[in-house]
Amino acid sequence: MEDVTDALPEVVEFAEQRLDRPAILDGEVVAVDESGSPLPFQEVLKRFRRKHDVAKAREDVTVEPVFFDCLHADGTDLLESPLTDRHDRLVELLADEEASAVESPGEIRGLSLLWRTDDPEEIEAIDADALEAGHEGIMLKDPNSTYSPGRRGKHWRKRKPDVETLDCVVTGAEWGEGRRATFLGTFELSVRTDDSGESLETVGKVATGITDETLADLTDLLEPHIAAEEGQEVELASEVVFEVGYEEVQSSPTYSSGYALRFPRFQGVRHDKDPADADSLERLERLQA
């Protein structure tokens, strides 16, 4: 809920150049390389970390706005209109004065394409093309769905590759708040840097995918291994290994390993493994490469 206008002047420029009437659009900014291929989302985040010298930020990270929905156009609210109608309106808005020369929506700058199909093989092909182009996946949407601000509901579904997993040593945690105040949560994850599992480097924290019942079990499991406490933060002896899903490995100065897991998700406890069996920093580096 922050005003990010100053960090993304490309969006302002796009609106000034391409929109000739009031509109509310939904979309994303995508970082791209010199060939126009998408880069990982972490590249976009660099724009928001730089508070000054926006010109230098633009030079370091090129972003392009891409829009996939139209909520309002020229005085008409479209929230209750079907997705296909909203996308048609989006095409009309983004097609410039040379629209007559545009042979397909794929040639309209800033437009996210919409395919309509119920053929699983065609969906597979579209998804494969998206992944090959460097995107994270595709969205599956009910063509008759209305727009629900702030939530996708059952009418929108993400389709991404199967989640990769890592076995990480739990080296810290935080006590919860409110009804979870008696549970440990937000677990710190580390990978080993030697064969013994005694030398560890942090790679992220996980708090997603854990029910209250599981938190209670994890608290019972980890509480005997508390080595130190300061406020809500807990240091744990390296005894327990979690299996953690993630979407990608990113370079990051936040954690001591130099890497971070994007969207880590708890999968389970590896009762069959000790820290010497956990994944290594070397493997993390291979996965990031």
C-alpha positions in Angstrom: 0.0 0.0 0.0 2.9 2.3 -0.8 3.0 5.1 -3.4 5.6 3.8 -5.8 5.1 6.3 -8.6 8.5 7.9 -8.2 10.3 4.5 -8.5 8.4 3.5 -11.6 8.3 6.5 -14.0 7.8 4.1 -16.9 4.2 3.5 -15.8 3.6 7.3 -15.8 5.1 7.7 -19.2 3.2 4.8 -20.6 -0.1 6.3 -19.4 0.7 9.7 -20.8 1.7 8.3 -24.2 -0.9 5.5 -24.6 -4.1 6.4 -22.7 -6.2 9.2 -24.1 -9.1 8.8 -21.6 -9.5 8.0 -17.8 -9.0 4.4 -17.0 -8.1 2.0 -14.1 -5.9 -0.9 -15.3 -4.5 -3.9 -13.4 -1.1 -5.2 -14.4 2.5 -5.7 -13.4 5.9 -4.2 -14.1 8.3 -6.8 -15.6 12.1 -6.4 -15.5 13.5 -7.2 -18.9 17.0 -7.8 -20.4 18.4 -6.2 -23.5 16.5 -8.6 -25.7 13.2 -7.9 -23.9 13.1 -11.2 -22.2 11.7 -11.2 -18.6 14.1 -11.3 -15.6 13.3 -12.7 -12.1 11.0 -10.7 -9.9 13.8 -9.8 -7.6 15.2 -7.4 -10.3 12.0 -5.3 -10.0 12.5 -5.1 -6.2 15.8 -3.3 -6.8 13.8 -0.3 -8.0 12.1 0.1 -4.6 15.3 -0.3 -2.6 16.9 2.8 -4.3 15.4 5.9 -2.7 17.3 8.4 -4.8 18.8 8.7 -8.3 15.9 7.1 -10.2 17.8 7.7 -13.5 20.6 5.4 -12.4 18.0 2.9 -11.2 16.4 2.9 -14.7 19.8 2.4 -16.2 20.5 -0.6 -13.9 17.1 -2.3 -14.2 14.8 -1.9 -17.2 11.1 -2.4 -16.5 8.1 -2.5 -18.7 4.4 -2.2 -17.6 2.2 -5.1 -18.8 -1.6 -4.9 -18.2 -4.0 -7.8 -18.0 -7.3 -6.2 -16.9 -9.4 -3.1 -17.1 -11.5 -2.1 -14.1 -12.8 1.3 -15.4 -12.8 3.0 -18.8 -13.9 6.5 -19.7 -16.6 6.8 -17.0 -17.7 3.2 -17.1 -17.1 0.8 -14.2 -16.3 -2.7 -15.4 -15.9 -4.7 -12.1 -19.1 -6.7 -12.8 -18.4 -7.2 -16.5 -17.1 -10.6 -17.7 -13.3 -11.1 -18.0 -13.6 -11.4 -21.8 -15.4 -8.0 -22.1 -12.9 -6.3 -19.8 -10.0 -7.6 -21.9 -11.7 -6.4 -25.1 -11.9 -3.0 -23.5 -8.3 -3.2 -22.5 -7.3 -3.9 -26.1 -9.3 -0.9 -27.3 -7.6 1.3 -24.7 -4.0 0.2 -25.5 -4.3 0.0 -29.3 -2.9 3.4 -30.4 -3.7 5.5 -33.4 -1.9 2.9 -35.6 -4.3 0.2 -34.4 -5.5 -0.4 -38.0 -2.0 -1.6 -38.8 -1.9 -4.0 -35.9 -2.5 -7.5 -37.2 -2.9 -9.2 -33.8 -3.1 -8.2 -30.0 0.4 -9.6 -29.6 1.7 -6.5 -31.3 0.1 -4.1 -28.9 2.6 -2.7 -26.5 1.8 -3.3 -22.8 -0.9 -5.9 -23.4 -1.0 -9.2 -21.7 -2.4 -11.8 -24.1 -5.6 -13.8 -23.4 -6.3 -17.2 -25.0 -9.7 -18.8 -24.7 -9.6 -22.6 -24.7 -10.7 -25.7 -22.9 -8.2 -28.0 -24.6 -5.7 -29.3 -22.1 -3.0 -29.9 -24.7 -3.3 -26.3 -25.9 -3.0 -25.1 -22.3 0.1 -27.2 -21.9 1.6 -25.7 -25.1 0.8 -22.1 -24.0 2.3 -22.8 -20.6 5.5 -24.3 -22.2 5.9 -21.3 -24.4 5.6 -19.0 -21.4 8.2 -20.9 -19.4 10.5 -21.0 -22.4 10.2 -17.2 -22.7 11.3 -16.8 -19.1 8.0 -16.3 -17.3 7.1 -18.1 -14.1 3.9 -19.6 -15.5 0.4 -18.7 -16.6 -2.9 -17.8 -15.1 -6.1 -19.8 -15.7 -9.2 -17.7 -15.5 -12.9 -18.2 -15.9 -13.8 -16.2 -19.0 -17.1 -15.1 -17.4 -15.7 -14.1 -14.0 -16.1 -10.6 -12.6 -13.3 -8.7 -11.0 -12.9 -9.2 -7.2 -10.4 -6.6 -5.8 -7.8 -8.0 -3.5 -8.5 -11.7 -4.0 -8.5 -14.2 -6.9 -11.1 -16.6 -5.5 -11.9 -19.8 -7.3 -12.1 -18.1 -10.7 -8.4 -17.5 -11.1 -5.7 -20.2 -10.7 -1.9 -20.0 -11.0 -0.3 -22.7 -13.1 3.4 -23.1 -12.3 6.0 -25.9 -12.5 6.1 -28.4 -9.6 7.6 -26.9 -6.5 11.3 -27.7 -5.9 12.3 -28.7 -2.3 15.3 -28.4 -0.1 16.2 -30.0 3.2 17.2 -27.1 5.5 18.4 -27.1 9.1 16.2 -25.0 11.5 18.5 -22.6 13.3 16.0 -20.1 14.8 12.4 -19.2 15.2 10.1 -16.6 16.6 7.3 -16.9 19.1 3.9 -16.1 17.5 1.4 -13.4 18.4 -2.3 -13.5 19.5 -3.7 -16.9 19.5 -0.4 -18.3 18.3 1.6 -16.7 21.1 2.4 -20.1 22.6 3.7 -21.5 19.4 7.0 -21.2 17.6 6.7 -20.0 14.1 8.6 -18.1 11.3 11.4 -20.6 11.3 14.9 -19.6 10.2 16.4 -22.0 7.6 20.1 -22.8 7.0 22.2 -24.9 4.7 25.4 -26.7 5.6 28.8 -25.6 4.4 30.7 -28.7 5.5 30.2 -32.4 5.6 29.4 -32.6 9.3 26.5 -30.1 9.2 28.1 -28.1 12.0 28.9 -25.1 9.8 25.7 -23.5 8.6 24.6 -20.4 6.6 21.1 -18.9 6.6 19.0 -19.0 3.5 15.6 -17.6 4.6 12.6 -18.0 6.9 9.4 -20.0 6.5 6.0 -19.4 8.0 3.7 -20.4 5.2 1.9 -23.7 4.8 1.7 -24.5 8.6 -1.6 -25.1 10.4 -2.1 -24.4 14.1 -2.0 -28.1 14.8 1.3 -28.5 13.0 2.7 -25.4 14.8 1.9 -27.1 18.1 3.7 -30.2 17.1 6.7 -28.3 15.8 6.9 -26.3 19.0 6.9 -29.5 21.0 9.7 -30.8 18.7 11.9 -27.7 18.8 11.4 -26.3 22.3 13.9 -28.7 23.9 16.5 -27.4 21.4 16.2 -23.7 22.4 19.7 -22.4 23.0 18.9 -18.7 23.6 16.0 -16.3 23.6 15.7 -12.5 23.2 12.2 -11.1 23.1 10.3 -13.1 20.6 13.4 -14.4 18.8 14.7 -17.8 19.6 18.1 -19.4 18.7 17.9 -23.1 18.1 20.6 -25.8 18.3 20.9 -27.3 14.9 19.2 -30.6 15.3 16.0 -30.6 13.2 15.7 -30.6 9.4 12.7 -29.2 7.5 11.8 -30.1 3.9 10.9 -26.7 2.3 9.3 -25.9 -1.0 10.3 -22.8 -2.9 9.8 -21.2 -6.3 13.4 -20.1 -7.0 16.8 -19.4 -5.5 17.7 -15.7 -5.5 20.9 -13.9 -4.8 20.4 -11.9 -1.6 22.5 -9.9 0.9 19.9 -10.5 3.6 21.1 -14.0 4.5 24.6 -15.1 5.3 24.6 -17.7 2.5 24.2 -14.9 0.0 21.0 -16.5 -1.3 17.3 -16.5 -0.4 14.5 -18.9 -1.2 11.6 -17.1 -2.9 8.2 -18.0 -1.5 9.4 -20.8 0.9 6.7 -23.2 2.1 6.9 -25.8 4.8 6.5 -29.3 3.5 7.3 -31.4 6.5 9.9 -32.5 9.0 12.7 -34.8 7.8 12.8 -37.1 10.8 15.1 -39.4 8.8 17.8 -36.7 8.4 20.2 -34.9 10.7 22.1 -31.7 9.8 24.9 -33.6 8.1 22.3 -34.9 5.6 20.8 -31.5 4.9 21.3 -29.7 1.6 24.6 -27.8 1.1 25.4 -24.3 0.0 27.2 -25.9 -3.0 23.9 -27.4 -4.1 22.1 -24.1 -3.6 24.6 -22.4 -5.8 24.1 -25.0 -8.5 20.3 -24.5 -8.3 20.6 -20.7 -8.5 22.9 -21.0 -11.6 
